[in-house]
Amino acid sequence: MSDILAYADMTTGPNGDLIGIDERIADIRRRYPAGDPVAIAIWQAEPSLRRTVARVDALLAEPVLS
């Protein structure tokens, strides 16, 4: 469940648009100054968030068996 929530957060822009993780992280960095707790948390969590998005993308690409 946490992977799905992180994926949704990292692939949805502030206006609800579907975006890539690179764009999402860049958007967060633009909106929060370097010392802000959100900016610090994103910087620390970025490797894990990228792995999570890649993992969910791979699962979504798998064929669905009927």
PyMOL Python script that loads the backbone (N, CA, C, O; Angstrom):
from pymol import cmd

cmd.read_pdbstr("""\
ATOM      1  N   MET A   1       0.823  -1.182   0.000  1.00  0.00           N
ATOM      2  CA  MET A   1       0.000   0.000   0.000  1.00  0.00           C
ATOM      3  C   MET A   1       0.874   1.255   0.000  1.00  0.00           C
ATOM      4  O   MET A   1       0.560   2.226  -0.689  1.00  0.00           O
ATOM      5  N   SER A   2       1.967   1.244   0.766  1.00  0.00           N
ATOM      6  CA  SER A   2       2.816   2.443   0.808  1.00  0.00           C
ATOM      7  C   SER A   2       3.457   2.717  -0.547  1.00  0.00           C
ATOM      8  O   SER A   2       3.639   3.876  -0.919  1.00  0.00           O
ATOM      9  N   ASP A   3       3.802   1.662  -1.294  1.00  0.00           N
ATOM     10  CA  ASP A   3       4.354   1.868  -2.641  1.00  0.00           C
ATOM     11  C   ASP A   3       3.338   2.566  -3.536  1.00  0.00           C
ATOM     12  O   ASP A   3       3.688   3.476  -4.288  1.00  0.00           O
ATOM     13  N   ILE A   4       2.093   2.146  -3.457  1.00  0.00           N
ATOM     14  CA  ILE A   4       1.053   2.736  -4.303  1.00  0.00           C
ATOM     15  C   ILE A   4       0.841   4.206  -3.945  1.00  0.00           C
ATOM     16  O   ILE A   4       0.696   5.047  -4.833  1.00  0.00           O
ATOM     17  N   LEU A   5       0.824   4.515  -2.662  1.00  0.00           N
ATOM     18  CA  LEU A   5       0.644   5.905  -2.244  1.00  0.00           C
ATOM     19  C   LEU A   5       1.826   6.774  -2.671  1.00  0.00           C
ATOM     20  O   LEU A   5       1.635   7.887  -3.159  1.00  0.00           O
ATOM     21  N   ALA A   6       3.045   6.267  -2.487  1.00  0.00           N
ATOM     22  CA  ALA A   6       4.232   7.026  -2.906  1.00  0.00           C
ATOM     23  C   ALA A   6       4.221   7.225  -4.416  1.00  0.00           C
ATOM     24  O   ALA A   6       4.544   8.308  -4.906  1.00  0.00           O
ATOM     25  N   TYR A   7       3.850   6.182  -5.153  1.00  0.00           N
ATOM     26  CA  TYR A   7       3.776   6.270  -6.608  1.00  0.00           C
ATOM     27  C   TYR A   7       2.783   7.349  -7.030  1.00  0.00           C
ATOM     28  O   TYR A   7       3.081   8.184  -7.885  1.00  0.00           O
ATOM     29  N   ALA A   8       1.607   7.321  -6.424  1.00  0.00           N
ATOM     30  CA  ALA A   8       0.583   8.320  -6.764  1.00  0.00           C
ATOM     31  C   ALA A   8       1.087   9.734  -6.476  1.00  0.00           C
ATOM     32  O   ALA A   8       0.871  10.646  -7.275  1.00  0.00           O
ATOM     33  N   ASP A   9       1.752   9.916  -5.348  1.00  0.00           N
ATOM     34  CA  ASP A   9       2.260  11.238  -4.992  1.00  0.00           C
ATOM     35  C   ASP A   9       3.381  11.688  -5.934  1.00  0.00           C
ATOM     36  O   ASP A   9       3.449  12.863  -6.296  1.00  0.00           O
ATOM     37  N   MET A  10       4.243  10.776  -6.324  1.00  0.00           N
ATOM     38  CA  MET A  10       5.398  11.137  -7.143  1.00  0.00           C
ATOM     39  C   MET A  10       5.089  11.198  -8.634  1.00  0.00           C
ATOM     40  O   MET A  10       5.951  11.580  -9.426  1.00  0.00           O
ATOM     41  N   THR A  11       3.875  10.828  -9.028  1.00  0.00           N
ATOM     42  CA  THR A  11       3.520  10.891 -10.454  1.00  0.00           C
ATOM     43  C   THR A  11       2.294  11.774 -10.702  1.00  0.00           C
ATOM     44  O   THR A  11       1.697  11.737 -11.778  1.00  0.00           O
ATOM     45  N   THR A  12       1.929  12.565  -9.693  1.00  0.00           N
ATOM     46  CA  THR A  12       0.797  13.484  -9.820  1.00  0.00           C
ATOM     47  C   THR A  12       1.265  14.895  -9.471  1.00  0.00           C
ATOM     48  O   THR A  12       1.814  15.129  -8.394  1.00  0.00           O
ATOM     49  N   GLY A  13       1.044  15.821 -10.384  1.00  0.00           N
ATOM     50  CA  GLY A  13       1.441  17.207 -10.149  1.00  0.00           C
ATOM     51  C   GLY A  13       0.480  17.917  -9.215  1.00  0.00           C
ATOM     52  O   GLY A  13      -0.558  17.362  -8.853  1.00  0.00           O
ATOM     53  N   PRO A  14       0.810  19.134  -8.821  1.00  0.00           N
ATOM     54  CA  PRO A  14      -0.020  19.882  -7.889  1.00  0.00           C
ATOM     55  C   PRO A  14      -1.428  20.181  -8.419  1.00  0.00           C
ATOM     56  O   PRO A  14      -2.338  20.455  -7.636  1.00  0.00           O
ATOM     57  N   ASN A  15      -1.609  20.129  -9.739  1.00  0.00           N
ATOM     58  CA  ASN A  15      -2.929  20.370 -10.329  1.00  0.00           C
ATOM     59  C   ASN A  15      -3.651  19.067 -10.677  1.00  0.00           C
ATOM     60  O   ASN A  15      -4.704  19.088 -11.314  1.00  0.00           O
ATOM     61  N   GLY A  16      -3.083  17.937 -10.257  1.00  0.00           N
ATOM     62  CA  GLY A  16      -3.696  16.648 -10.530  1.00  0.00           C
ATOM     63  C   GLY A  16      -3.286  16.016 -11.843  1.00  0.00           C
ATOM     64  O   GLY A  16      -3.790  14.951 -12.200  1.00  0.00           O
ATOM     65  N   ASP A  17      -2.373  16.658 -12.573  1.00  0.00           N
ATOM     66  CA  ASP A  17      -1.902  16.126 -13.849  1.00  0.00           C
ATOM     67  C   ASP A  17      -0.944  14.965 -13.623  1.00  0.00           C
ATOM     68  O   ASP A  17      -0.195  14.953 -12.646  1.00  0.00           O
ATOM     69  N   LEU A  18      -0.970  13.985 -14.529  1.00  0.00           N
ATOM     70  CA  LEU A  18      -0.021  12.878 -14.503  1.00  0.00           C
ATOM     71  C   LEU A  18       1.332  13.396 -15.001  1.00  0.00           C
ATOM     72  O   LEU A  18       1.424  13.933 -16.105  1.00  0.00           O
ATOM     73  N   ILE A  19       2.371  13.238 -14.194  1.00  0.00           N
ATOM     74  CA  ILE A  19       3.716  13.699 -14.564  1.00  0.00           C
ATOM     75  C   ILE A  19       4.727  12.629 -14.177  1.00  0.00           C
ATOM     76  O   ILE A  19       4.411  11.702 -13.432  1.00  0.00           O
ATOM     77  N   GLY A  20       5.934  12.765 -14.686  1.00  0.00           N
ATOM     78  CA  GLY A  20       7.009  11.851 -14.328  1.00  0.00           C
ATOM     79  C   GLY A  20       7.664  12.259 -13.012  1.00  0.00           C
ATOM     80  O   GLY A  20       7.498  13.387 -12.548  1.00  0.00           O
ATOM     81  N   ILE A  21       8.395  11.346 -12.430  1.00  0.00           N
ATOM     82  CA  ILE A  21       9.033  11.620 -11.142  1.00  0.00           C
ATOM     83  C   ILE A  21      10.055  12.747 -11.245  1.00  0.00           C
ATOM     84  O   ILE A  21      10.193  13.536 -10.310  1.00  0.00           O
ATOM     85  N   ASP A  22      10.773  12.838 -12.362  1.00  0.00           N
ATOM     86  CA  ASP A  22      11.749  13.932 -12.511  1.00  0.00           C
ATOM     87  C   ASP A  22      11.063  15.286 -12.415  1.00  0.00           C
ATOM     88  O   ASP A  22      11.535  16.186 -11.720  1.00  0.00           O
ATOM     89  N   GLU A  23       9.941  15.420 -13.121  1.00  0.00           N
ATOM     90  CA  GLU A  23       9.195  16.673 -13.102  1.00  0.00           C
ATOM     91  C   GLU A  23       8.613  16.938 -11.709  1.00  0.00           C
ATOM     92  O   GLU A  23       8.596  18.079 -11.247  1.00  0.00           O
ATOM     93  N   ARG A  24       8.142  15.889 -11.049  1.00  0.00           N
ATOM     94  CA  ARG A  24       7.547  16.054  -9.714  1.00  0.00           C
ATOM     95  C   ARG A  24       8.593  16.525  -8.703  1.00  0.00           C
ATOM     96  O   ARG A  24       8.336  17.442  -7.923  1.00  0.00           O
ATOM     97  N   ILE A  25       9.758  15.903  -8.717  1.00  0.00           N
ATOM     98  CA  ILE A  25      10.810  16.295  -7.780  1.00  0.00           C
ATOM     99  C   ILE A  25      11.277  17.716  -8.085  1.00  0.00           C
ATOM    100  O   ILE A  25      11.498  18.505  -7.166  1.00  0.00           O
ATOM    101  N   ALA A  26      11.429  18.047  -9.361  1.00  0.00           N
ATOM    102  CA  ALA A  26      11.819  19.421  -9.736  1.00  0.00           C
ATOM    103  C   ALA A  26      10.775  20.426  -9.256  1.00  0.00           C
ATOM    104  O   ALA A  26      11.124  21.508  -8.784  1.00  0.00           O
ATOM    105  N   ASP A  27       9.511  20.077  -9.374  1.00  0.00           N
ATOM    106  CA  ASP A  27       8.441  20.968  -8.913  1.00  0.00           C
ATOM    107  C   ASP A  27       8.532  21.191  -7.402  1.00  0.00           C
ATOM    108  O   ASP A  27       8.410  22.322  -6.932  1.00  0.00           O
ATOM    109  N   ILE A  28       8.742  20.131  -6.656  1.00  0.00           N
ATOM    110  CA  ILE A  28       8.866  20.257  -5.198  1.00  0.00           C
ATOM    111  C   ILE A  28      10.058  21.128  -4.837  1.00  0.00           C
ATOM    112  O   ILE A  28       9.969  21.970  -3.944  1.00  0.00           O
ATOM    113  N   ARG A  29      11.166  20.928  -5.526  1.00  0.00           N
ATOM    114  CA  ARG A  29      12.370  21.736  -5.250  1.00  0.00           C
ATOM    115  C   ARG A  29      12.167  23.207  -5.584  1.00  0.00           C
ATOM    116  O   ARG A  29      12.736  24.079  -4.927  1.00  0.00           O
ATOM    117  N   ARG A  30      11.355  23.488  -6.607  1.00  0.00           N
ATOM    118  CA  ARG A  30      11.054  24.889  -6.956  1.00  0.00           C
ATOM    119  C   ARG A  30      10.181  25.544  -5.889  1.00  0.00           C
ATOM    120  O   ARG A  30      10.336  26.730  -5.599  1.00  0.00           O
ATOM    121  N   ARG A  31       9.275  24.783  -5.315  1.00  0.00           N
ATOM    122  CA  ARG A  31       8.299  25.358  -4.387  1.00  0.00           C
ATOM    123  C   ARG A  31       8.790  25.463  -2.945  1.00  0.00           C
ATOM    124  O   ARG A  31       8.249  26.245  -2.163  1.00  0.00           O
ATOM    125  N   TYR A  32       9.807  24.683  -2.589  1.00  0.00           N
ATOM    126  CA  TYR A  32      10.277  24.693  -1.203  1.00  0.00           C
ATOM    127  C   TYR A  32      11.756  25.072  -1.167  1.00  0.00           C
ATOM    128  O   TYR A  32      12.561  24.477  -1.884  1.00  0.00           O
ATOM    129  N   PRO A  33      12.127  26.053  -0.340  1.00  0.00           N
ATOM    130  CA  PRO A  33      13.536  26.440  -0.235  1.00  0.00           C
ATOM    131  C   PRO A  33      14.375  25.311   0.365  1.00  0.00           C
ATOM    132  O   PRO A  33      13.851  24.412   1.023  1.00  0.00           O
ATOM    133  N   ALA A  34      15.665  25.374   0.128  1.00  0.00           N
ATOM    134  CA  ALA A  34      16.582  24.286   0.505  1.00  0.00           C
ATOM    135  C   ALA A  34      16.485  23.863   1.969  1.00  0.00           C
ATOM    136  O   ALA A  34      16.605  22.672   2.258  1.00  0.00           O
ATOM    137  N   GLY A  35      16.276  24.775   2.889  1.00  0.00           N
ATOM    138  CA  GLY A  35      16.241  24.413   4.304  1.00  0.00           C
ATOM    139  C   GLY A  35      14.884  23.965   4.814  1.00  0.00           C
ATOM    140  O   GLY A  35      14.759  23.566   5.972  1.00  0.00           O
ATOM    141  N   ASP A  36      13.869  24.025   3.969  1.00  0.00           N
ATOM    142  CA  ASP A  36      12.526  23.639   4.375  1.00  0.00           C
ATOM    143  C   ASP A  36      12.476  22.133   4.656  1.00  0.00           C
ATOM    144  O   ASP A  36      13.122  21.354   3.955  1.00  0.00           O
ATOM    145  N   PRO A  37      11.719  21.718   5.673  1.00  0.00           N
ATOM    146  CA  PRO A  37      11.633  20.284   5.987  1.00  0.00           C
ATOM    147  C   PRO A  37      11.160  19.420   4.815  1.00  0.00           C
ATOM    148  O   PRO A  37      11.599  18.279   4.674  1.00  0.00           O
ATOM    149  N   VAL A  38      10.271  19.955   3.978  1.00  0.00           N
ATOM    150  CA  VAL A  38       9.815  19.189   2.809  1.00  0.00           C
ATOM    151  C   VAL A  38      10.969  18.981   1.834  1.00  0.00           C
ATOM    152  O   VAL A  38      11.156  17.875   1.328  1.00  0.00           O
ATOM    153  N   ALA A  39      11.736  20.020   1.568  1.00  0.00           N
ATOM    154  CA  ALA A  39      12.878  19.911   0.650  1.00  0.00           C
ATOM    155  C   ALA A  39      13.913  18.921   1.191  1.00  0.00           C
ATOM    156  O   ALA A  39      14.465  18.119   0.438  1.00  0.00           O
ATOM    157  N   ILE A  40      14.166  18.983   2.477  1.00  0.00           N
ATOM    158  CA  ILE A  40      15.128  18.061   3.098  1.00  0.00           C
ATOM    159  C   ILE A  40      14.624  16.628   2.999  1.00  0.00           C
ATOM    160  O   ILE A  40      15.386  15.721   2.662  1.00  0.00           O
ATOM    161  N   ALA A  41      13.345  16.419   3.289  1.00  0.00           N
ATOM    162  CA  ALA A  41      12.777  15.071   3.226  1.00  0.00           C
ATOM    163  C   ALA A  41      12.840  14.500   1.815  1.00  0.00           C
ATOM    164  O   ALA A  41      13.174  13.328   1.635  1.00  0.00           O
ATOM    165  N   ILE A  42      12.522  15.314   0.815  1.00  0.00           N
ATOM    166  CA  ILE A  42      12.578  14.840  -0.575  1.00  0.00           C
ATOM    167  C   ILE A  42      14.010  14.500  -0.965  1.00  0.00           C
ATOM    168  O   ILE A  42      14.253  13.480  -1.610  1.00  0.00           O
ATOM    169  N   TRP A  43      14.949  15.342  -0.582  1.00  0.00           N
ATOM    170  CA  TRP A  43      16.362  15.079  -0.888  1.00  0.00           C
ATOM    171  C   TRP A  43      16.797  13.742  -0.283  1.00  0.00           C
ATOM    172  O   TRP A  43      17.464  12.947  -0.944  1.00  0.00           O
ATOM    173  N   GLN A  44      16.422  13.499   0.961  1.00  0.00           N
ATOM    174  CA  GLN A  44      16.813  12.259   1.641  1.00  0.00           C
ATOM    175  C   GLN A  44      16.095  11.037   1.070  1.00  0.00           C
ATOM    176  O   GLN A  44      16.677   9.956   0.978  1.00  0.00           O
ATOM    177  N   ALA A  45      14.834  11.211   0.690  1.00  0.00           N
ATOM    178  CA  ALA A  45      14.021  10.087   0.235  1.00  0.00           C
ATOM    179  C   ALA A  45      14.101   9.824  -1.264  1.00  0.00           C
ATOM    180  O   ALA A  45      13.594   8.806  -1.738  1.00  0.00           O
ATOM    181  N   GLU A  46      14.725  10.720  -2.014  1.00  0.00           N
ATOM    182  CA  GLU A  46      14.703  10.603  -3.474  1.00  0.00           C
ATOM    183  C   GLU A  46      15.136   9.235  -4.002  1.00  0.00           C
ATOM    184  O   GLU A  46      14.434   8.684  -4.851  1.00  0.00           O
ATOM    185  N   PRO A  47      16.248   8.657  -3.550  1.00  0.00           N
ATOM    186  CA  PRO A  47      16.614   7.339  -4.087  1.00  0.00           C
ATOM    187  C   PRO A  47      15.530   6.278  -3.849  1.00  0.00           C
ATOM    188  O   PRO A  47      15.224   5.484  -4.738  1.00  0.00           O
ATOM    189  N   SER A  48      14.970   6.276  -2.669  1.00  0.00           N
ATOM    190  CA  SER A  48      13.917   5.314  -2.345  1.00  0.00           C
ATOM    191  C   SER A  48      12.656   5.576  -3.164  1.00  0.00           C
ATOM    192  O   SER A  48      12.016   4.638  -3.640  1.00  0.00           O
ATOM    193  N   LEU A  49      12.301   6.840  -3.326  1.00  0.00           N
ATOM    194  CA  LEU A  49      11.120   7.184  -4.122  1.00  0.00           C
ATOM    195  C   LEU A  49      11.300   6.765  -5.573  1.00  0.00           C
ATOM    196  O   LEU A  49      10.360   6.271  -6.197  1.00  0.00           O
ATOM    197  N   ARG A  50      12.490   6.957  -6.112  1.00  0.00           N
ATOM    198  CA  ARG A  50      12.757   6.544  -7.495  1.00  0.00           C
ATOM    199  C   ARG A  50      12.662   5.023  -7.645  1.00  0.00           C
ATOM    200  O   ARG A  50      12.133   4.529  -8.641  1.00  0.00           O
ATOM    201  N   ARG A  51      13.169   4.286  -6.666  1.00  0.00           N
ATOM    202  CA  ARG A  51      13.058   2.819  -6.712  1.00  0.00           C
ATOM    203  C   ARG A  51      11.593   2.388  -6.637  1.00  0.00           C
ATOM    204  O   ARG A  51      11.174   1.465  -7.335  1.00  0.00           O
ATOM    205  N   THR A  52      10.834   3.050  -5.802  1.00  0.00           N
ATOM    206  CA  THR A  52       9.417   2.724  -5.661  1.00  0.00           C
ATOM    207  C   THR A  52       8.667   2.969  -6.964  1.00  0.00           C
ATOM    208  O   THR A  52       7.897   2.116  -7.405  1.00  0.00           O
ATOM    209  N   VAL A  53       8.884   4.122  -7.583  1.00  0.00           N
ATOM    210  CA  VAL A  53       8.212   4.425  -8.847  1.00  0.00           C
ATOM    211  C   VAL A  53       8.613   3.411  -9.918  1.00  0.00           C
ATOM    212  O   VAL A  53       7.761   2.956 -10.681  1.00  0.00           O
ATOM    213  N   ALA A  54       9.873   3.056  -9.986  1.00  0.00           N
ATOM    214  CA  ALA A  54      10.323   2.059 -10.967  1.00  0.00           C
ATOM    215  C   ALA A  54       9.671   0.701 -10.708  1.00  0.00           C
ATOM    216  O   ALA A  54       9.271   0.014 -11.648  1.00  0.00           O
ATOM    217  N   ARG A  55       9.564   0.316  -9.446  1.00  0.00           N
ATOM    218  CA  ARG A  55       8.970  -0.972  -9.071  1.00  0.00           C
ATOM    219  C   ARG A  55       7.483  -1.005  -9.466  1.00  0.00           C
ATOM    220  O   ARG A  55       7.016  -1.992 -10.034  1.00  0.00           O
ATOM    221  N   VAL A  56       6.748   0.063  -9.169  1.00  0.00           N
ATOM    222  CA  VAL A  56       5.326   0.092  -9.511  1.00  0.00           C
ATOM    223  C   VAL A  56       5.146   0.183 -11.026  1.00  0.00           C
ATOM    224  O   VAL A  56       4.249  -0.458 -11.575  1.00  0.00           O
ATOM    225  N   ASP A  57       5.979   0.964 -11.706  1.00  0.00           N
ATOM    226  CA  ASP A  57       5.913   1.018 -13.177  1.00  0.00           C
ATOM    227  C   ASP A  57       6.087  -0.376 -13.774  1.00  0.00           C
ATOM    228  O   ASP A  57       5.375  -0.745 -14.707  1.00  0.00           O
ATOM    229  N   ALA A  58       7.034  -1.154 -13.236  1.00  0.00           N
ATOM    230  CA  ALA A  58       7.272  -2.514 -13.736  1.00  0.00           C
ATOM    231  C   ALA A  58       6.050  -3.399 -13.500  1.00  0.00           C
ATOM    232  O   ALA A  58       5.672  -4.187 -14.367  1.00  0.00           O
ATOM    233  N   LEU A  59       5.441  -3.270 -12.338  1.00  0.00           N
ATOM    234  CA  LEU A  59       4.240  -4.063 -12.054  1.00  0.00           C
ATOM    235  C   LEU A  59       3.093  -3.674 -12.975  1.00  0.00           C
ATOM    236  O   LEU A  59       2.352  -4.539 -13.441  1.00  0.00           O
ATOM    237  N   LEU A  60       2.940  -2.394 -13.240  1.00  0.00           N
ATOM    238  CA  LEU A  60       1.877  -1.935 -14.117  1.00  0.00           C
ATOM    239  C   LEU A  60       2.090  -2.379 -15.569  1.00  0.00           C
ATOM    240  O   LEU A  60       1.129  -2.500 -16.328  1.00  0.00           O
ATOM    241  N   ALA A  61       3.332  -2.616 -15.949  1.00  0.00           N
ATOM    242  CA  ALA A  61       3.650  -3.033 -17.318  1.00  0.00           C
ATOM    243  C   ALA A  61       3.439  -4.538 -17.535  1.00  0.00           C
ATOM    244  O   ALA A  61       3.411  -5.003 -18.675  1.00  0.00           O
ATOM    245  N   GLU A  62       3.292  -5.293 -16.442  1.00  0.00           N
ATOM    246  CA  GLU A  62       3.097  -6.741 -16.575  1.00  0.00           C
ATOM    247  C   GLU A  62       1.734  -7.030 -17.169  1.00  0.00           C
ATOM    248  O   GLU A  62       0.758  -6.339 -16.877  1.00  0.00           O
ATOM    249  N   PRO A  63       1.672  -8.067 -18.015  1.00  0.00           N
ATOM    250  CA  PRO A  63       0.359  -8.422 -18.589  1.00  0.00           C
ATOM    251  C   PRO A  63      -0.581  -8.931 -17.490  1.00  0.00           C
ATOM    252  O   PRO A  63      -0.158  -9.559 -16.519  1.00  0.00           O
ATOM    253  N   VAL A  64      -1.852  -8.639 -17.679  1.00  0.00           N
ATOM    254  CA  VAL A  64      -2.869  -9.113 -16.744  1.00  0.00           C
ATOM    255  C   VAL A  64      -3.368 -10.462 -17.240  1.00  0.00           C
ATOM    256  O   VAL A  64      -3.772 -10.608 -18.393  1.00  0.00           O
ATOM    257  N   LEU A  65      -3.332 -11.429 -16.361  1.00  0.00           N
ATOM    258  CA  LEU A  65      -3.817 -12.765 -16.721  1.00  0.00           C
ATOM    259  C   LEU A  65      -5.312 -12.841 -16.458  1.00  0.00           C
ATOM    260  O   LEU A  65      -5.805 -12.363 -15.437  1.00  0.00           O
ATOM    261  N   SER A  66      -6.024 -13.454 -17.401  1.00  0.00           N
ATOM    262  CA  SER A  66      -7.480 -13.592 -17.226  1.00  0.00           C
ATOM    263  C   SER A  66      -7.822 -14.916 -16.605  1.00  0.00           C
ATOM    264  O   SER A  66      -8.996 -15.209 -16.382  1.00  0.00           O
TER     265      SER A  66
END
""", "prot")
cmd.dss("prot")
cmd.show_as("cartoon", "prot")
cmd.util.cbc("prot")
cmd.orient("prot")
